[in-house]
Amino acid sequence: MNFLNTQTVLSRSALAFGTSGARGLVEDFNQEVCAAFTLAFISTMKDSFSFKRVAIGIDNRPSSPLIAKYCATALDSLGYQVIFCGVLPTPALANYSMNENIPAIMVTGSHIPFDRNGLKFYRPDGEITKEDEAGILSASEQFKLSPLVSLDETPVATDLYIKRYVSLFKNTVLNGKKIGIYEHSSSGRDCYEKIFRCLGAEVISLGRSDEFVPIDTEAVADEDKEKAKNWSKQFKLDAIFSTDGDGDRPLIADEEGCWLRGDVLGLLTSIALDIDALAVPISCNTAIEKSAQFNSVVRTKIGSPYVIAEFAELEKKYKSVAGFEANGGYLLGTDCKVNGQTLAALPTRDAVLPAIMLFANNNLQVSDLVNNLPSRYTASDRVKDFETATSKKIIEKYKSEPTELLRRLGFVNPEIIDVNTIDGLRLTLKNNEVIHLRPSGNAPEFRCYAESSSEFKAKEIVSKVLSNLELKFK
């Protein structure tokens, strides 16, 4: 068999980097492409790190075990020891990677449908950067395909992740709390119960599924909204905890079964942690600044690499630094103190930390914490199967004609006072309502974010925008 070249294989592949790794249809994750990505990643890591082991983890998608074997076989061909961590949350794999100072590969498509999948890459010191992405795509390594290796699973990464949070508090901190875990097909569903039970909570298992469920924490399905309200009433829950498919984005409902917005959850977590400075994407709720709880708030493009890129500068000025996204994923940029214990930095999206910081507050219900924040409401949703190229053309065309765009989207005499193009097209109206349009970074979807002083109005804006996008532009 002739040698293959990583750059050649990746350049003709249908897979591409989005904001959270390489994503695409399952059929495009063949052995050749997975090997090319793996070898190009390792080549890029060798420029800055020395290592002999590489960790691999997977989510619960039907296609993930085989993709993991493709990656492991490529690593084995170079003589690296593969630490196969099995099904686990992405932040658990990242935490293990940083603790062991080795690279890691997570096979996951996160929240996108099961006919798609993805690869997330981790440096020994955290998520790969945009520069690393460019290095992977430009790497030129020769390789041949080998017979697939077998994988022996170890729980070391999951055990370390559980210990990370259980060690922060006494095992009675959640005494009296009744927490439902909406398990569906989340890759962390088998460890969340252990964490909350170890901290004293009564745990109710909800909605476990043998079929893959593509939960999107930024666009919660009406069915899941109804489920949460029914579960809360049926079991008299204090809260419901869930995540997306790979466990890096939290989804938390209050005692009434109302799901919290991810940026509201991130804000509450940051206040509870007494964070000095934040880096957050432009799509997050302006209640962050209006809360006046932080010494600095920096706005970035959407995507964890952009949030993480700001940490280095903030760390020069502030003792504790963190970030979060509108999807709820929380990124701890520096070590910080929690209940007198040191919690090590974990600069990648995490779902468990926000839950613990909310649930450990025994004096207030989740809804009380939310009601203490400034009254700014956000809503978001997306049009599915909307070609990314078409989305980008719309954004580019109407950057200079935003008023005309809003007219086409059903708004009468809109008065725009600010146009922000840091990521997509974010328009602030005279009445302080916000309309933000952006192509998804990892799926053919067109997203709309809206902000208003009324929850009903925010949802109404999103509905109006998306229905008109489908009618007039799709």
N, C-alpha and C positions, 0 to 999 in steps of 0.2 A: 504493500500500500504506500502511495506517495505521502510525503509530509504535507501537513496543512499549516496555514499561517493564521495566527489569531486575528490580526488586523483584517486580512482578507475575508475570513469567515464572518466577523462581526460587521464589516461594512456591507455585506450582502444579506445580512440577517434582517428579519422584520422587527426584531426587538430593539428597543431604544430606552435610554435613561429618562425617567421622569423625575419628580421631586422626591421619590422614595425608592430609587433603585431601578433595575431593568424590568420592564413589564411587557407582556404580550400574550398572545393566544398560546394555549398549552401545546398545540401542534408545532409551534415554532421553537419550543424548548427541547430540541433533539440533542443527542449526545455531542455532536460536533459543536453546536453553539454553546452548550453548557461548559464543555471543556475549554473552548476559546475564552469565554468570560472568566472562568476560574483561573486559567493560566495567565491571562493578561492582568487579572487582579493581583495574583501572587508576584508577578514581575514588577508591578508598580509598588507593592509593599516592600519588596526586597531593597528598594532604593533607600528606604528610611529605617527599616527595622530588621532585626535578626531573630529568627524563629525556626523551630523544627516541627511545630504542631499547628494545626488549623482546626477550628471548631465548626461544626455544621449543625443547624437545627431546621425543623420544618413545621409547617402548620398542618391543619387537618384536611387540606384539599386532597382529593384522590390522586392527583398527579404529582404531589410533592415528594413521596418516597423515591420514585424513579429518578426525578431530577436531582435529588440529593445523591443518589448513586452515581449519576453522571459526573457530578462535581467531585465526589470522593475518589472516583477512579482516576480523574485527571490529577488530583493531588498525590495519589499513590504512585502514579507514574513518575513523579518528581522526587519521590522518597520521603514525602511528608507524612507524619502520623495524623490520622483523622480522628478527632474526638467527636463522635456522633451523639448529639444531645437529645435526639428524638423530637417529639412534639412538645413545644414549650413556647412561652411568650417571647417575642422578639427582644424586649428589654432584658429578659433573663439571659438570653444568649449574649447580648452586648455586655451585660454586667460581668459575665464569666470571661468573656474575651478580654476586657480591660483588667480584670483581676489577675488573669494568667499572662497578660501581656502578649497575646497571640491574635492573629487575624481570625475573622469568623465570616461565615456565609449563611444567611437565613433564606430558606426557600419559602416564599410566601407571596401571595397576591393581595394581602391585606383584606380590604373590603370589596374588591372587585369580583365579578361573577366567577363561578367555579371553572368555567371554560377558559379562564385566563390564569396566569401565575406570574411569579416574579422572583428576582434575586436581590437581596439586600446585602451589601458588603460592609464589614466593619474592620477598621484599623485596630491595632492593639491599644490605641488611645481613644477610640470612639468611632463615630460615623465617618465614612469617607467624605472628602470634600469635593467641590466641583472640579478642582485641579486634579484630584485623583480620578474622577470620572473621565476627564480628558486623557489622562495617562493610560487608563485601561483601554480606551477606544483606539489609542495610537500605538499601543504596545505591539511589537512584531516578534512573536515567538513561534518557533517551529514545533509541531507536535504530531503524534500519531494517536489514533484511537486504540484503546486497550479493552480487553474483556472486563465486564463490570465486576467490581469488588463487592463483597458482602459488608453489611454494616452491623456493628455491635453497639447497642444503645447503652448510654450511661446517664444516671440522673444527677450528676454533679452540678450542672448549671442550674437546674430547677431547684435543687436543695440550697444552693448558695443564694438564689433569689428569695426564697422563702425566709431564710435566715436574715437577709438584709433588712426585712421589715418587721419580722417577729421580735428581733433583738432590740427594737427601739422602745418598746413599752413593756410594762408588766402584762402578764397574761389575763389580767382582769380589766384592761382599759375599755374593752367593748362589752363588758357585762351589762346585761339588760337590753342590749341592742339586738333586734331581730332583722337580719339582712337577707334578702333574697338575691341569689346569683342566677341571672339569666345566662345559662351556659351555652345555648345553641351549639355551634361548632367551634367556639373560640379555642385557640391553641393553649390557652392558660386555664381552661375550665377545671382541670384536675388539681391545680395548685392554689387557686383562690380560696376554695373552701378551707384548706389547711391553714392558710394565713389568718383568715377571719376567726376560725374556731380557736386557734392558738392564742388569739388576743381576747377571747372570752365571749364572742358573739354566738348567738343562735343562728344557724344558717339553714336556709330553705333552698333546695335545688329546684330551678325552674327552666322549662323549655329546652332541655337537652335534646340534641338532634344528631342522628346518624348521617343525615344529608348536610352538605355544606351550605351554610346560610351567610350570604354576603351582607353583613351589617355595616351600614355607613353611618358613623356617628354624627355626620354633618347633615344627613338627610334621613332622619328616622322615619321608617314606614308607618303609615296609619295603623296597620295591624299591630305593630310593636307598641305603639302608643296606647292602644286599647288593652293589649295584654298587660302592660305595666299597671294600669289603673285597676284592672280586675284582680291582679295578683296582690296588689297593696291592700285592697279591700278584703279579699278572701283570707289572707294570712296575717293581716294587721301588721304590716312591715314598717320598720323605721326608714328603710331605704332599699333600693335595688341597685345592684352592681352588675355591669356587663362591659364588654369590650367589642372591638371589631375582630376580624378573623385571626389576626396574629397578636392580639393582646397589647398593642402599644397605644391604642386610643381608648380612653374610658368612656363609658356611658352610664350615668348615675341618675336615678330617679329619687325624688323626695318621698316623704311618707304618704303622699296622695297619689303616687305613681306618675308624677309629671317629670319627664326627662329634662335634665339641665342642659343648657347650651355649653359646649366645650370651653368657650372662652370665659364664661361665667365661672365654671368649675376651676379653670386655671387661675383666675383672679382670686377666688376664695382660698385656693391652695397657697398662693403666694403670700397672702395676708397671714394665713396660719403659720407659715414658715418664717415670717418676718424678713422677707427678701428685700434687699436694698435696691437692686436694679434689675430691670426686665428687658428682654428682647422679644418682641412678638410680631407676627405678620400684620400687614396692613389691613387684613380682613377682620381682625379682632375688634370686639366691642370697645367703644370709647369710654365706657364706664371705668376702664383701667386707669386712664388719666384723671377722670373726674373723681375717683376715689381718694386721690391725693395721699396714697399709702406708700409711694415709692420715690426714691431720690432721683431715679432716671428711668424713662421708658423709651426705648428705641424701636422704631417700626421698620420692618424688613419686607422683602418679597416673600411670597408664600412658599413654604417648604422648610423642613428642619435644617438643611445645610446652611440656609441663609440666617436662620436664628442662631445656630451654633457659631457661625462666622463672627457674630458680634460679641460673643462671650469674651474673647481675648482682650478686646479693648475695654470692656466694662470691668473685667477683673483687675485692671490696673488702677481703677479708681474706687471700687466698691468691694466690700468684704464678702457679701453673698449675692450671687448672680444666678438667675434662672430665666426660663422662657417657656412659652406654651403656644399651642396653635388653636385655631377655631375648632378643630376636631377634638380638642381636649387633651391631646398628648402632651405630657409635661416633661420638660428637659431641665435637669438640675446641673447648672454650669460649674458650681463650686461645692466643696464640702460645706455642710451646714449643721447646726445643732438642732436636734429634735429631742425634746424631753431629757435634755442633758447628755444625750448620746450623739456621737458624730455620725452623720449620714454622708457617705462618700458621694462625690459627684457622679452623675450618670447622664452625660450629655447626649441623650437620645430619647425619643418619645417613650413615656412610661404611663401605664394606666393605674397601677396600684397605689402609688404615693398620694395622688389626689383623693382616692377613696379613704385611705387611712386618716389623712389629715381632717377630712370632714367627719368621718364616723367617730373619731376619738374625742370629738367635742361633745361631752355628755350633757351639757347644760342647754344646748339649743338643738332644735330639729333642723334638718337640712333647709326647709323652706324659710325658717327664721334667718339663717345665714344669708340666703339669697335676698330676702326682703330688706336686709340692712345695707345693700349695695345701692348705688345711684340708679335711678329708674331709666335705664336704656336697654332696649330689647332688640335682639337680632334674630333673624331667620335666614335659612338658606335651603336650597334644593338645586337640582340639576335636570337638564334635558339629557336623556340617555341617547346613545347612538347618534350623536351630533358630531360630525367630522371636525377634528381639531383644526384642520386647515381652514375650514369655513369659519370657525370661531375666531381664529386669528385675523382673518380678513375683515370681519365685522369690527373687531376692536381697532384695527389699524385705520379702517375707513372713517370711523366715527370719533376718533380722538380729537379731530379738529371740528367735528360737527356733533357734539354730544347732545345738544338741544334737539336736533333733528332725530337722533336715535331715540330719545325718550318719547318724542311725539309718535314715532312708529311703534313704540312699545305701549302706547295707550295713555300717556300722560298729557294732560291738557295744560298748555302754557307753563311748562316747567321753568323754574328760575334756579339756575345752577350757580353756586358761589365758589365751588372749588372742583378742579379736575385733577385727579391723581393717577398717574400711569406707571407707578412703580411696579405694579403687577396686574395686568389687565386694565380695566377702566373703572375707576372708583369715583363716583359723582356725589358731591354733597349739595343738597338743595337748600334754599333760603330758610325753609322750615326745619332745618337740621336733620332731615331724613337722608339716609345714605343708600345709594344703589351701586352695587359693585358687580361687574361682569368679568368672568375669567374662564378661559378654557382649562379643563382639568389637566393636571400635569402627568397623569398616569392612566387615563382612559378616554375614549371618545365621548366626552361629556362636556356640556357647557353649563357652568355653575353661576348662580346668582346669589349674592349675599345682600341683605337689606338690614338697615338699622333705623329704629324709630323710638319715640317715647312711649309707644303703645305696642304691645305684643301682637294684637290683632292687626294693626296697621303694617307691621313688619312682615307678617305672613301674607297679607294682602298684596303688598308690593311684589314679593317673590312670585306669587301665583300669577299676577298680572304680567310680569316680565317674561316668565317662562312660557306661558300660554301664547303670548304674542311672538316670542322667538320661534316656537314650533310652527305657528301659523304663517309667519311672514318671512322667515329666514331659512328654515330647515330644508 
